Amino acid sequence: MKGHIQIYTGDGKGKTTAALGLAIRTMGAGGKVFIGQFLKSGNYSEIKALKKFADQITVEHYGLGQFVKGHPSQEDIEAGMEGYKRVTRVIEKGEHDLVILDEGNIAVKYNIFSEQDLLDLFEKKPDHLELVVTGRGATQAIMEKADLVAEMKNIKHYFQKGVKARVGIEK
């Protein structure tokens, strides 16, 4: 089966959730999944759940566990570049059926790695591999190269009423 490039972007909730749903679907079909989370670190509920399937789903974090807005530290950049190199090796090996770059678009936006770096990953993708990139602000070039682009649009969100992230729902 031919693999495609999918982009989940937009200002709405659900980009990572959609990618994780695809990971579970791939695992359920007997596939092997690699998830690289950029600019994130932590033991969120979904990560705890996925650890139960460590024989089929690998999750790695390339962040320092702090919110990055606009100006990543040198440590953030170094962690992200190590992640980019790791994901590149995973893609080149071709042993997975699905690879997810969670917040990959944000990593490009904040210059953790370049738009061209991400486009280069697309070119290295083995034919069978499904590649998913999540995060707000996907560039035009990234969207043009993708086979599927889904935009999550924020119409209404309870965060606007002061509701904090809830365990089991947002974290």
Buried (B, 14 or more C-beta within 10 A) or exposed (E): EEBEBBBBBBEBBBBBBBBBEBBBEBBEEEBBBBBBBBBBBEEBEBBEEBEEBEEBBBBBBBBBEBEBEEEBEEEBBBBBBEBBEBBBEBBEEBEBBBBBBBBBBBBBBBEBBEBEBBBEBBEBBBEEBBBBBBBBEBBEEBBEBBEEBBBBEEEEEEEEEEEEEEEEEBE
